[in-house]
Amino acid sequence: MFAPPPVLETDRLILRAPAAEDFEAWAAFAADEETMRHIGGVQARSVAWRGLCSVLGAWSIRGFSMFSVIEKSSGRWIGRLGPWQPEGWPGTEVGWALSRDTWGQGYATEGASACMDYAFDVLGWREAIHTIEPANTASQAVAKKLGSTLWGPAAMPAPYEDMAVESWGQTRAQWLGRRLNRPA
């Protein structure tokens, strides 16, 4: 059995394991066409429920998974992000998906940065990728802000095998080198 999921905090966010009380916001997020455009498409409530349970269950099976993202100023659930590697995934990923009304506020970069630290420092990952559709320029911009570069096309497992994605990433050494050069 793995240790209980940690709670990570940034200046504006609380990153914690998903919980039952997140479901209504999670389902609304999954039903939003624009939010879901680059991450598999709109999901019915029943599929959103299975997604929430899958992310939460990965904490028990893998010892890591995506976090629910809670906006400190409002206390509301605004998305999911963090370490992720389902069966057949193209690598150890730090991914992000946030509610549309929070886009452009830097939350993805802020939360993903904390998760990159967690993945390399606590989980001991050697590299982290971000699987991003070629048309998703907003997520590509986040990857670039994190210091990741385009590694090339990635093969996704079923049922996403027909989804065109690119792998953006960096090694532990690259992340640590960048972190050492960040302003305090």
N, C-alpha and C positions, 0 to 999 in steps of 0.2 A: 504494500500500500504506500502511496506517495503522501508527502506532507500536504496539509491543507493549502489551497491556493493563497498566494500572497495578495496583499493590497498594495498597489503602487500609487503614489501621488505625484503629481506635477503641480506647477503653479495654479493651473486652472481645472485640472481633471483628477478624478479618482478612478482608478482602474481596479476592478474587483471581479471575482468570478460571477458569471451570470446567475440569476436567481429567479424563482417563480414570479416575483413581482415585476420582472422586466418584460413579461410576455406581451402585454398589451402594446407597449411601445415597440417591441421587437416585431410584432405582427404588422403594425402600422408601417414601420420601416420597410418590411418585406413586401408590402402591398403598393409601395410608391414606385411607379414606373421609372421615373428619372433616377431615383436612388439606386434601383436594381439594374439599370441598363447595362452596366459593365460587369455585373457579378452574378450572372445566370438568369436574370429576368424576374418578374413579379412572382411571388409565391402566395398560394392560398394559406389561410390560417393554419390548416393542418400540417402543411409542409413547413411553415415557419416554426410551429411547435417542435417538429422533429429536428429542425436546425438548431433551435435553442438547446434541446436535450443533447444533441450531438456535441455541441461546443462544450456544454457542461460535463458530459460524460468523458470527453477527452482528458479532462483534468484527472480523472480516476485511472484511465487506461494509459495515457502517455506521461502524465505528471506535469503537463503544461497544456494550455489552450488559449484561445482568445479571451480577452477580458470584456466585460461590459464597461462602457465608458459613461461615467457620470459627470455631468457638468457641475463643478463646485458651486458656482454662483446661484444655480437654480435647483440643484438636487435631482435633475431629470436625466433619464437614460437617453443618450444621444448616439449610440452606435456600439460597434464592437471592433476591437483591434487587438493584435498581439501575436504571439507565437502560434504556429499552426502547421500541422503535418498529418493530414488524414492518410489512410492507406493509399499507396500509389501516387502520392503527391510528388511533384518534381524536385522537392528539396525542403529544407527547413525554412519556413516562411515566417516573416513578420508582415502581416497584412492589416488592412484597415478598411472600414466602411462606416461612414458616418451619415447621420440624418441630413437631408438636403439643406435644412434651414441653418446648419452650422458650417456649411462649406465656405471656404475663403477666410476662415478665422484662425488658421494655423493649428487647429486641434489635432489633425491627422499627424502632422510633423511632430508636435509636442508629445502626443501619446506614443507614436511609433518610436521616437527617440528613446523614451523610457523603456520601451519593450526591447529595443535593440540592446540596451545596457543589460537588461534582465536576461536576454537570450545568451549573450556572450559571457557575462559575469557569473550568472547563477546556473544556467542550463549547460554552459560549456560548449556551445555551438562553435563550429569552425568557420561557418559561413551562414549568411542569411540572404534569402531571396525575397522578391515581391513578384507575384504573378499578376501581370497587368495586360489588359487588352490593348492592342496597338492604337486604338482610337481614344483611349482614356488618357488624354493629355494632362488632366488634373492630377491623377495618381502618378504619372510619370514625373511631374514637377515635384511631388512629395518625395519620390524615390531619389531624385537628384538632390533635393535639400538634405536628405539623409546621407548623401555621399555615395549612393549606389549608382552603378553604371549598367547599361544594357548588355546582358550576356547573350541574348539571342532567343530564338523560339523555344518554348517549353511544351512538352507533351503532358496533357492532362488525363487523369483517369476517367473511366466511365462514371457517370453519364455525361461528362464534360469533354469527351475526347474530340468532339467537333468544334470546340471553342478555341479560337486562335488567341493565344496569350504569349507574351514575351516574359522572359525571366530577367529581372533587374536584380543586382545584388552586390555584395561585397564580402570580403573575408573578415574574420575576427581581427587580424592584424591591421587591416585598413581602417576598421571602425575604431580600434583602440588608438591608432595613430591620429585619426581625425579628432577623437575625443580629447587627446592630450593637447591639441592645438586650439581647442575651443576657448573662447574667452570665459573667464570665471563668473 
